[in-house]
Amino acid sequence: MLTTRVCIAFALLIFFLSACAHGPVYTAKNEGEAIKRDYQDRKLQEIYSQNQGFLKELYNRFTSSRLDIYKEGLGFTDFTSTKNVRTYYLMVKVKPQDIVFKEMKSKPQERFAEVLQKYTPMYLKYMKKSDLDIKSIDGLTFGVYWPVRDVCDTYGGFIEYIEIYTPKQFVNEYLDGKITFQEMLLDAEVITSLDKGPATSVKPVFK
């Protein structure tokens, strides 16, 4: 009987240690990991080459405010609109330390709503209108990434995210205070991945 109890206790210990084992690290540790430098698209590579100094400045602004960057989360990306028009956007993806959810104590849609309504507008305010002055850039892709964990508070689990693709006109109007965050989303494309599911386009509903 004692042997059985010891075996069970040992199995539980192994389970806990496995759950807290170091998994993939999604946070950029330095500037080299934060900035996306290589692009298959020639136009994106050209935009990057012309704006390397700006991306370094952006990295320093966010990290000096203790806001972590997702790996290769600073750079440029292309976006095809619903009218099949291809455009190029500045890309900023953050992974704040203060957003962590327990899988067993939250539901995917609850996590989505909290991050979208509470955290995303706050971190979007770190942007400046001048960030979108780049001639070849038509808008901003702003992403917020967060971990969902169960047993361990610091490692393991999986990543969820929200990415918002917004034309620069509406980003600037939001930063100027001319429109609300909710109004800005009316002209944006919102992509999310929740509960290890595929990326999905959604239309947020505010209550």
C-alpha positions in Angstrom: 0.0 0.0 0.0 2.8 2.3 0.9 4.6 1.5 -2.4 1.4 2.4 -4.3 1.1 5.7 -2.6 4.7 6.5 -3.3 4.2 5.6 -7.0 1.2 7.9 -7.2 3.0 10.8 -5.5 5.9 10.3 -7.8 3.7 10.3 -10.9 2.0 13.5 -9.7 5.4 15.1 -9.2 6.5 14.2 -12.7 3.2 15.5 -14.1 3.7 18.9 -12.3 7.3 19.2 -13.4 6.5 18.4 -16.9 3.7 21.0 -17.0 6.1 23.6 -15.7 9.0 22.6 -18.0 10.4 25.3 -20.2 8.5 25.2 -23.5 8.9 27.4 -26.6 9.8 31.0 -25.8 7.7 33.5 -27.7 8.9 36.7 -26.2 11.8 38.4 -28.1 14.8 38.6 -25.8 16.6 41.3 -27.7 16.4 43.6 -30.7 17.6 40.9 -33.0 14.8 38.5 -32.1 12.1 41.3 -32.1 12.7 42.7 -35.6 11.7 40.7 -38.7 14.5 41.1 -41.2 13.9 38.6 -43.9 11.0 38.7 -46.3 10.1 36.5 -49.3 8.3 39.5 -50.9 10.7 41.9 -52.7 8.6 44.9 -51.9 8.5 44.1 -48.1 12.2 43.5 -48.1 12.7 46.9 -49.8 10.4 48.7 -47.2 12.3 47.0 -44.4 15.7 48.0 -45.8 14.6 51.6 -46.0 13.3 51.7 -42.4 15.7 49.7 -40.2 16.4 52.7 -38.0 12.8 53.3 -37.4 12.1 49.7 -36.3 15.0 50.0 -33.8 13.5 53.2 -32.5 10.1 51.4 -32.1 11.8 48.5 -30.3 13.4 50.9 -27.9 10.2 52.8 -27.2 8.3 49.7 -26.3 11.0 48.0 -24.3 11.8 51.1 -22.3 8.1 51.0 -21.3 8.6 47.4 -20.3 6.3 46.1 -23.0 7.6 42.9 -24.5 7.6 42.2 -28.2 6.6 38.9 -29.7 9.3 37.2 -31.7 9.8 38.9 -35.0 6.9 41.1 -34.0 8.2 44.3 -35.5 8.4 44.7 -39.2 6.1 44.9 -42.2 3.5 42.7 -43.7 1.1 42.6 -46.7 -2.7 42.7 -46.4 -5.3 41.9 -49.1 -8.6 43.7 -48.5 -12.0 42.3 -49.1 -11.9 44.1 -52.4 -8.9 42.0 -53.3 -6.5 45.0 -53.1 -3.1 44.3 -51.9 -1.6 46.8 -49.4 1.4 47.0 -47.1 1.2 47.5 -43.4 3.5 48.3 -40.5 3.5 45.3 -38.2 3.6 45.5 -34.4 3.0 42.4 -32.2 3.3 42.6 -28.4 3.2 40.0 -25.7 2.6 41.9 -22.4 3.8 40.3 -19.2 0.5 41.2 -17.4 -1.8 39.2 -19.6 -1.9 35.5 -18.5 -4.9 33.3 -18.2 -5.7 30.1 -16.4 -7.2 27.6 -18.9 -9.5 26.0 -16.3 -10.7 29.4 -14.9 -11.6 31.2 -18.2 -13.3 30.6 -21.5 -11.9 31.5 -24.9 -14.5 34.1 -25.7 -14.0 35.7 -22.2 -10.3 35.9 -22.8 -10.9 37.4 -26.2 -13.3 40.0 -24.9 -11.0 41.1 -22.0 -7.9 41.4 -24.2 -9.8 43.3 -27.0 -11.6 45.7 -24.8 -9.2 46.3 -21.9 -5.7 45.7 -23.1 -5.6 46.3 -26.9 -6.7 50.0 -26.8 -4.2 50.6 -23.9 -1.2 49.2 -25.8 -2.2 50.7 -29.1 -1.7 54.1 -27.5 2.0 53.4 -27.5 1.9 54.1 -31.2 2.4 57.6 -32.7 0.9 59.1 -35.7 4.3 59.7 -37.1 4.9 55.9 -37.1 2.6 55.6 -40.1 4.3 58.4 -42.1 6.2 55.8 -44.2 5.2 56.4 -47.8 4.7 52.8 -48.8 2.6 51.9 -45.7 -1.1 51.9 -45.9 -2.0 50.9 -42.4 -1.1 49.1 -39.2 -1.2 45.5 -38.1 -1.4 45.5 -34.3 -1.3 42.2 -32.5 -1.6 41.2 -28.8 -0.4 37.7 -27.8 -0.9 36.0 -24.5 -0.4 32.6 -22.8 -3.1 30.4 -21.5 -1.8 28.1 -18.8 -3.1 25.5 -16.4 -0.8 23.9 -13.8 2.2 26.3 -14.0 2.1 30.1 -13.8 5.3 30.8 -15.7 5.8 28.3 -18.4 3.9 25.9 -20.6 0.4 26.2 -22.0 -0.4 27.7 -25.4 -0.6 31.0 -27.1 -3.7 32.9 -28.2 -3.8 36.2 -30.1 -5.7 39.1 -31.6 -4.4 40.9 -34.7 -6.1 44.1 -36.0 -5.5 45.3 -39.6 -6.4 48.9 -39.8 -6.0 51.5 -42.6 -3.7 54.4 -41.4 -6.5 57.0 -41.6 -8.5 55.3 -38.9 -5.5 54.5 -36.7 -4.5 58.2 -36.8 -8.1 59.3 -36.0 -8.1 57.0 -33.0 -4.7 58.3 -31.8 -6.0 61.8 -32.2 -9.1 61.0 -30.1 -11.5 61.7 -33.0 -13.0 58.2 -33.0 -13.3 55.6 -30.3 -11.5 52.2 -30.4 -14.9 50.6 -31.1 -15.4 52.9 -34.0 -12.0 52.2 -35.4 -12.8 48.5 -35.5 -15.6 49.2 -37.9 -13.1 49.8 -40.6 -10.6 47.1 -39.5 -10.1 43.4 -40.0 -9.9 41.5 -36.8 -8.1 38.1 -36.8 -7.9 35.8 -33.8 -6.8 32.4 -32.7 -8.3 31.0 -29.6 -8.0 27.6 -27.7 -5.4 26.3 -30.2 -7.8 26.8 -33.1 -7.0 28.2 -36.6 -6.8 32.0 -37.3 -10.3 33.3 -37.9 -11.7 36.6 -39.0 -14.3 38.0 -36.5 -16.6 40.9 -36.1 -16.4 41.9 -32.4 -19.6 42.8 -30.6 -19.2 45.2 -27.6 -21.7 44.8 -24.7 
